[in-house]
Amino acid sequence: MTYTQAGLPHARPPARRMNTPRRLLYFQALENYLRSFQLLRGATPKEVRAHNHDFAERLDVCKAKGLKLPKEVEDYIRSPVRKKEYVRIRYDFRLDDQDTLDKMQRTMERLRGVVAEVEGTIGRAIEASNPDFIVLDGIKLTMIAGSATFKAWS
C-alpha cells in the first residue's frame, strides 16, 4: 500500500474538522518520496538527513540526480508558502473559522495531487532500476516479491 492509498480514506474530512493531521502526513509522504529518490541515486543517509525539512533544497538535490517533475509540481514544492510548512502545520488548529477550513480543503486537493505525481514519478524510477537488493550503511536489503507500487525491502 502506498502513502497515497493509505491517506485517501482520510483526505475529505467532515465539515468543521481540521486538516492538520492529513496535511502533515501528506508532507511527510512528499519528503519520504524525495528521500527515497536520493537513496536510489546513491546518496548516503547522512547526505539525505542534511536537508532536514527543506523541500526546495531536497528537490534541487533530486533534480541534480535526474528527477524530472512537471513545472507546476516543482513550483508548488518551491513556493515560499511551503518553506518550513512541514513544521508550521503541527501547530495550526483553527477550528472555528469555516473560511479557513474551506481554504485548507482546497489546498489539500492540490497537495494530494502533488504527492500523487511525485509518488508516480519516483515509483517508476524505482521500478526502472529493478534492483535485486540495495546496500544501505553496509546492510544488504533484499527485495520482497509481490509488493504493490513500490518495491518493499527487508
C-alpha positions in Angstrom: 0.0 0.0 0.0 1.4 3.4 -0.9 1.2 6.6 1.2 -1.4 8.0 -1.1 -3.6 4.9 -0.8 -3.3 5.0 2.9 -4.2 8.7 3.1 -7.2 8.7 0.7 -9.8 7.5 3.1 -8.9 10.4 5.4 -8.5 13.1 2.7 -12.0 14.5 2.9 -12.8 15.4 6.4 -16.4 16.1 7.6 -17.3 19.7 7.9 -15.7 21.6 10.8 -12.8 19.1 11.2 -9.2 20.2 10.8 -6.9 19.0 8.1 -3.8 19.4 10.1 -3.0 15.7 10.6 -3.7 14.9 7.0 -1.6 17.8 5.7 1.2 16.7 8.0 1.0 13.1 6.6 1.0 14.3 3.0 4.1 16.5 3.6 5.8 13.6 5.4 5.0 11.4 2.3 6.3 14.0 0.0 9.6 14.2 2.0 9.9 10.4 2.1 9.4 10.0 -1.6 12.1 12.6 -2.3 14.4 10.9 0.3 13.8 7.6 -1.4 14.9 9.1 -4.7 18.1 10.4 -3.2 18.9 7.0 -1.8 18.0 5.3 -5.1 20.5 7.6 -6.8 23.3 6.8 -4.3 23.1 9.4 -1.6 24.2 8.3 1.9 21.8 8.5 4.8 23.9 11.3 6.2 23.5 13.3 2.9 19.8 12.6 3.0 19.4 13.9 6.6 21.4 17.0 5.8 18.4 18.7 4.2 16.0 18.5 7.2 12.5 19.6 6.1 13.6 22.0 3.3 11.6 20.7 0.4 13.0 23.1 -2.2 16.6 22.2 -1.3 15.8 18.5 -1.3 14.1 18.9 -4.7 17.2 20.7 -6.1 19.3 17.7 -5.0 16.9 15.2 -6.6 16.8 17.2 -9.8 20.6 17.1 -9.9 20.3 13.4 -9.6 17.9 13.1 -12.5 14.4 13.6 -11.1 12.0 15.2 -13.6 8.7 16.6 -12.4 6.2 18.8 -14.2 6.9 22.5 -13.7 3.7 23.1 -11.8 4.6 20.4 -9.3 8.1 21.9 -8.9 6.6 25.4 -8.4 4.3 24.1 -5.7 7.1 22.4 -3.8 9.3 25.5 -4.2 6.6 28.0 -3.2 7.6 30.3 -0.4 4.4 29.2 1.4 5.9 25.6 1.5 9.0 26.9 3.2 9.1 25.2 6.6 5.3 24.4 6.3 6.0 20.9 7.4 7.0 22.3 10.8 4.3 25.0 11.0 1.3 22.7 10.3 1.9 20.9 13.5 0.6 23.9 15.4 -2.3 25.0 13.1 -5.5 24.2 15.0 -8.1 26.8 13.8 -11.5 25.0 14.0 -13.8 28.0 14.5 -13.4 29.7 11.1 -15.3 28.0 8.2 -13.5 30.2 5.6 -10.1 28.9 6.8 -11.4 25.3 6.8 -12.7 25.7 3.2 -9.3 27.2 2.1 -7.4 24.4 3.8 -9.6 21.8 1.9 -8.8 23.4 -1.4 -5.1 23.4 -0.7 -5.4 19.8 0.5 -6.6 18.8 -3.0 -3.6 20.4 -4.6 -1.2 18.9 -2.0 -2.7 15.5 -2.7 -2.2 15.9 -6.4 1.4 16.9 -6.0 2.2 13.9 -3.7 0.5 11.6 -6.2 2.6 13.0 -9.1 5.8 12.7 -7.1 4.8 9.2 -6.0 4.2 8.1 -9.5 7.4 9.6 -10.9 9.7 8.1 -8.2 7.8 4.8 -8.3 8.6 4.5 -12.0 12.3 5.3 -11.3 12.4 2.6 -8.7 10.8 0.1 -11.0 13.1 1.1 -13.8 16.2 0.5 -11.6 14.9 -3.1 -11.0 17.4 -3.9 -8.3 17.5 -7.3 -6.6 18.9 -5.7 -3.5 20.4 -2.4 -2.2 23.1 -1.8 0.3 22.5 1.0 2.9 25.1 1.8 5.5 26.7 -1.6 4.9 23.4 -3.5 5.4 22.1 -5.5 2.4 18.4 -5.1 2.0 16.7 -7.7 -0.3 13.6 -7.1 -2.4 10.4 -8.8 -1.3 8.4 -10.1 -4.3 4.7 -9.3 -4.8 4.7 -5.7 -3.4 2.4 -3.1 -4.8 3.7 0.2 -6.4 6.9 0.4 -4.6 9.3 -2.5 -4.0 9.5 -3.4 -0.4 12.7 -4.2 1.3 13.6 -6.3 4.3 
